[in-house]
Structures are given as structure tokens and as C-alpha cells.
Amino acid sequence: MSTNLERFKNDIIKLNKLGEEMYFDLNFQTLEKNGELEDKYKEVAKRTNGSFRRNYQKWYTEACAVLKQLIPDRLAEFIQLYCGDGKKNEFNAETYHIQNWLNGLDSAEDYFGKREFSGLAVITMRFDTQRQILKSAEARFESSLFDMAQLVRADLFDSELDASRELTKQGFLRAAGAVVGVVIEKHLSQVCVNHNVAIKKKDPTINDFNDALKNATVLDVPGMRHIQRLADIRNLCDHNKHRDPTKDEVTELINGADKLCKTLF
């Protein structure tokens, strides 16, 4: 079975390979527009035609997730290359971004039909910068300086959640819920460390972590309520003597924990 480490590495390689194809598409479009596309490249150009528009949003979303995990200090720059900072009202080569091009906007033509700047040239340059940032994430991944603790921890959590699913299948619902509760507490503890959120209690609960992360604006209201719901089911498994948790509730707890560990860092 592949580990999170292997899957993450493969995801980065696939993203960089797709980014290269998309970059070729933009360059071939430029060459064709200028009447400079050589015959030897026409077959490749035909094969990659439309790749950028077709794949960019998916590529961008997945690339952001990778950068958030590996090199979060480059994420803001990566996003700005897509949509800018929204502070400038002028429309020129400096304020033109990938989002503008994807939305069909381009520079205006003057009286002689000449454009102030080439939108295609600008977004090709911006996209190439995004590609290089993502490539640096792959290099960071390979580097001995890369801290793999979170990925190793994710593998451990996956194993514990798999064990909880098996316990649920066998009817040991309270035991399954207890295991999942520990996974959530460990994960939220690490999220607090990642965001420098201090926890004063010696033995904090899920709700303690939840409150602290919400107060630090790491969590929004829907995220906080989702964790509250998981905490309620966990408490039903651990403490409630009046009724047993249902299989559906424990399954919800497991699936919620799985999502939490893969989306909140």
C-alpha cells in the first residue's frame, strides 16, 4: 500500500508534468499568433491545444494545496500571480493577471488596431513563475531539510482511522469512537503548533483546541461547528451512559476526522 509520502510525491510530479504541457500550449499559441510556428512543432501544438484553459483551475487549486503544505511562505506570491492584490484600478501589463485572461479580458486596441500589451505574453510569463514556484516545492520535498513529520503523522492517523473502521464493522462502537477522538486531539494539537496558537490547559480537549483555533481565526464558523459536532459524538462514545452511539454516528465521526486531517493544517 502506498504511503502518504509516496502519494504526495507523485501528486507533485504529476502537477509539474501537467504544468509543462500547459506552458507548451501557451508558447505554441504565441508562436502561431505571430506566424512563427514551425512545421516540426505543429503536431505537438495540436496535441496540447487548449490545455491551459482546460486544466488551469484544477492545477491551480491542487498547486495551492501543495504549497500550503511544503512552502507556505510562497503561497501568497503564487496567488497574486493569479489574481493580483485588487488594489490597483489601472488596467495595464503590471495589473493584468491570469484571472483576467481566463475571464476573456485583454488590453484595448488603439486607433491603428494595436494593443497596449499582449495579454497572452503577460500570462505566459506569470504562469511560468507559478510553475517555477511549484518546481521549487518538489525540490523542497526532495531536500533533506524537509520536515516529514506531518506526513509520517498522517500515515499513522490513516492507520488508526482504518482500525476504527474495523472496530465499527465489528460492532465495537465506543472503542472506535475513542480511538478517533485521540486522532482528532493529536491533529488539532499539531495545527495549534503550526499556527503558534497557545493552549493553556494541561490536558486540553477537542473543544479547547477548537475554541483556541477559532479565536486565532484559523477556523471559520462552519469549521468550528464541524469540529464541535465531532466532539459531541466523541463524548457520546466516551462518557454518555444514557445511550450508546449509533453506527451512523461513529461512521460520521471517522469520516469527519479523516476530512479534518486532510484539509486543516
TAFENDA-V160057 format. One record per residue. N is the residue number from 1. RES is the residue in one letter. PSI is psi in whole degrees, 0 to 359 (* if undefined). OMEGA is omega in radians with two decimals (NA if undefined). D_FIRST is the distance of its C-alpha to the first C-alpha in Angstrom with 1 decimal. Layout:
[[N RES PSI OMEGA D_FIRST] [N RES PSI OMEGA D_FIRST]]
//
This chain:
[[1 M 133 -3.12 0.0] [2 S 146 3.13 3.8] [3 T 168 3.06 6.5] [4 N 324 3.14 9.8] [5 L 312 3.14 11.5] [6 E 318 -3.14 9.8] [7 R 319 -3.13 10.3] [8 F 317 3.12 13.7] [9 K 315 3.13 14.7] [10 N 323 3.11 14.0] [11 D 317 -3.14 15.9] [12 I 317 3.13 18.8] [13 I 316 3.13 19.0] [14 K 319 3.14 19.2] [15 L 318 3.14 21.8] [16 N 324 3.11 23.9] [17 K 317 3.10 23.9] [18 L 319 3.11 25.1] [19 G 323 3.10 27.6] [20 E 318 3.10 29.0] [21 E 317 3.14 29.6] [22 M 323 3.12 31.3] [23 Y 319 3.06 33.4] [24 F 317 -3.13 34.6] [25 D 313 -3.13 35.6] [26 L 318 -3.13 37.8] [27 N 320 3.11 39.4] [28 F 323 3.08 40.1] [29 Q 319 3.14 41.7] [30 T 314 3.14 43.9] [31 L 318 -3.13 45.0] [32 E 320 3.14 45.8] [33 K 325 -3.12 47.7] [34 N 3 -3.13 49.8] [35 G 28 -3.07 50.3] [36 E 8 -3.11 48.6] [37 L 115 -3.12 45.6] [38 E 153 -3.10 46.0] [39 D 324 -3.08 45.6] [40 K 342 -3.14 42.8] [41 Y 354 -3.01 40.6] [42 K 325 3.14 41.5] [43 E 317 3.10 38.8] [44 V 320 3.13 36.0] [45 A 321 3.12 37.9] [46 K 322 -3.10 37.9] [47 R 325 -3.10 34.2] [48 T 357 -3.07 33.4] [49 N 126 3.11 36.3] [50 G 0 -3.08 35.5] [51 S 322 -3.09 32.0] [52 F 307 -3.14 33.0] [53 R 323 -3.06 34.5] [54 R 325 -2.97 31.8] [55 N 350 -2.95 28.8] [56 Y 312 -3.05 30.3] [57 Q 318 3.10 29.9] [58 K 315 3.13 26.2] [59 W 314 -3.11 25.8] [60 Y 314 -3.12 28.0] [61 T 314 -3.12 26.2] [62 E 323 3.12 22.7] [63 A 320 3.10 24.4] [64 C 319 3.14 26.2] [65 A 321 3.12 23.0] [66 V 314 -3.11 21.7] [67 L 322 3.12 25.1] [68 K 327 -3.10 25.5] [69 Q 317 -2.97 22.4] [70 L 314 -3.12 23.2] [71 I 70 -3.07 26.9] [72 P 337 3.14 28.6] [73 D 347 3.10 32.0] [74 R 356 -3.05 31.8] [75 L 316 -3.12 30.9] [76 A 319 3.11 34.5] [77 E 318 -3.14 35.6] [78 F 315 3.13 32.9] [79 I 320 -3.12 34.0] [80 Q 326 3.09 37.7] [81 L 333 3.11 37.2] [82 Y 311 -2.98 36.2] [83 C 1 -3.14 38.9] [84 G 191 -3.13 41.2] [85 D 357 3.08 42.7] [86 G 11 -3.05 45.0] [87 K 340 -3.06 48.0] [88 K 138 -3.13 49.9] [89 N 340 -3.12 52.0] [90 E 153 3.11 52.9] [91 F 97 -3.13 51.2] [92 N 185 -3.07 50.9] [93 A 330 -3.13 48.5] [94 E 323 -3.08 47.7] [95 T 357 -3.12 46.8] [96 Y 133 -3.07 45.1] [97 H 172 -3.07 41.4] [98 I 320 -3.14 38.5] [99 Q 321 3.11 38.9] [100 N 313 -3.10 42.5] [101 W 317 3.14 41.8] [102 L 332 3.11 39.1] [103 N 5 3.07 41.8] [104 G 13 3.13 44.3] [105 L 145 3.09 46.5] [106 D 171 -3.14 48.2] [107 S 153 -3.12 51.2] [108 A 153 3.08 54.6] [109 E 145 3.08 56.9] [110 D 189 -3.08 60.3] [111 Y 330 -3.09 63.6] [112 F 8 3.12 62.8] [113 G 15 3.14 59.3] [114 K 135 3.14 57.6] [115 R 149 3.12 54.6] [116 E 322 3.09 54.6] [117 F 162 3.11 51.1] [118 S 113 3.11 48.3] [119 G 321 -3.14 45.6] [120 L 319 3.13 43.3] [121 A 319 -3.12 44.0] [122 V 314 -3.09 43.4] [123 I 333 3.03 40.0] [124 T 317 3.11 38.9] [125 M 315 -3.12 39.7] [126 R 319 3.13 38.0] [127 F 323 3.11 34.8] [128 D 323 3.08 34.7] [129 T 318 3.08 35.0] [130 Q 318 3.13 32.1] [131 R 318 -3.11 30.0] [132 Q 324 3.08 31.0] [133 I 315 3.13 30.1] [134 L 323 3.09 26.5] [135 K 324 3.11 26.4] [136 S 333 3.07 27.5] [137 A 322 3.10 24.5] [138 E 319 3.10 22.3] [139 A 321 3.11 24.6] [140 R 321 3.14 24.3] [141 F 320 -3.10 20.6] [142 E 339 -3.05 21.0] [143 S 145 3.10 23.9] [144 S 346 3.13 24.0] [145 L 347 -3.08 25.9] [146 F 128 3.14 23.0] [147 D 109 -3.08 22.3] [148 M 8 -3.06 18.5] [149 A 318 -3.08 19.3] [150 Q 324 3.13 18.6] [151 L 321 3.08 15.1] [152 V 319 3.12 14.4] [153 R 322 3.12 16.2] [154 A 321 3.08 14.3] [155 D 319 3.13 11.0] [156 L 317 3.12 13.4] [157 F 320 3.11 14.9] [158 D 318 3.14 11.9] [159 S 319 -3.14 11.4] [160 E 322 3.10 15.2] [161 L 323 3.06 15.4] [162 D 320 3.10 13.0] [163 A 322 3.11 15.4] [164 S 322 3.10 18.2] [165 R 321 3.13 17.3] [166 E 319 3.09 17.3] [167 L 320 3.11 20.6] [168 T 316 -3.13 22.0] [169 K 325 -3.12 21.3] [170 Q 357 3.09 23.1] [171 G 5 3.14 26.0] [172 F 74 -2.97 25.7] [173 L 317 -3.13 26.3] [174 R 319 3.13 28.1] [175 A 317 3.12 25.5] [176 A 315 -3.14 22.7] [177 G 323 3.14 24.9] [178 A 318 3.13 25.7] [179 V 315 -3.13 22.1] [180 V 322 3.12 21.6] [181 G 319 3.12 25.0] [182 V 319 3.10 24.0] [183 V 313 -3.13 21.0] [184 I 316 3.14 23.5] [185 E 316 3.13 26.0] [186 K 318 -3.11 23.8] [187 H 314 3.14 22.7] [188 L 327 3.07 26.3] [189 S 317 3.13 27.5] [190 Q 323 3.10 25.5] [191 V 320 3.10 26.7] [192 C 318 3.10 30.2] [193 V 315 -3.11 29.7] [194 N 327 -3.06 28.5] [195 H 14 3.13 31.6] [196 N 41 3.10 34.0] [197 V 118 -3.08 34.8] [198 A 139 3.05 36.6] [199 I 121 -3.04 36.2] [200 K 330 -3.09 39.3] [201 K 146 3.12 38.3] [202 K 318 3.13 37.2] [203 D 77 -3.07 34.8] [204 P 150 3.09 34.0] [205 T 177 3.07 32.6] [206 I 316 -3.12 30.6] [207 N 328 3.09 33.9] [208 D 314 3.09 35.1] [209 F 317 -3.11 32.2] [210 N 313 -3.14 32.7] [211 D 317 -3.11 36.4] [212 A 319 3.14 36.1] [213 L 325 3.08 33.6] [214 K 316 -3.14 35.9] [215 N 331 3.13 39.0] [216 A 5 -3.13 37.4] [217 T 21 3.02 36.7] [218 V 325 3.12 32.9] [219 L 143 2.97 32.6] [220 D 179 -3.07 34.7] [221 V 313 3.12 36.3] [222 P 320 3.12 33.7] [223 G 319 3.12 30.9] [224 M 318 -3.12 33.0] [225 R 325 3.09 33.8] [226 H 315 -3.14 30.1] [227 I 323 3.07 29.4] [228 Q 317 3.12 32.7] [229 R 316 3.11 31.5] [230 L 320 3.13 28.3] [231 A 321 3.12 30.5] [232 D 318 3.13 32.9] [233 I 319 3.11 30.3] [234 R 318 3.13 29.0] [235 N 326 3.07 32.6] [236 L 322 3.13 33.2] [237 C 322 -3.02 30.4] [238 D 323 -2.91 31.7] [239 H 329 -3.01 35.5] [240 N 121 -3.13 37.0] [241 K 353 -3.05 38.9] [242 H 330 3.08 40.6] [243 R 158 3.10 37.8] [244 D 152 3.03 34.2] [245 P 151 3.09 31.5] [246 T 164 3.11 30.5] [247 K 322 3.13 27.1] [248 D 320 3.14 27.4] [249 E 317 -3.14 28.2] [250 V 322 3.07 25.2] [251 T 319 3.08 22.9] [252 E 319 3.13 24.7] [253 L 314 -3.13 24.2] [254 I 312 -3.12 20.4] [255 N 323 3.11 20.1] [256 G 320 3.11 22.7] [257 A 320 3.13 21.0] [258 D 315 3.12 17.7] [259 K 318 -3.12 20.0] [260 L 316 -3.09 22.0] [261 C 338 -3.08 19.2] [262 K 354 -3.09 18.2] [263 T 340 -3.13 21.9] [264 L 120 -3.08 24.1] [265 F * NA 24.0]]
//
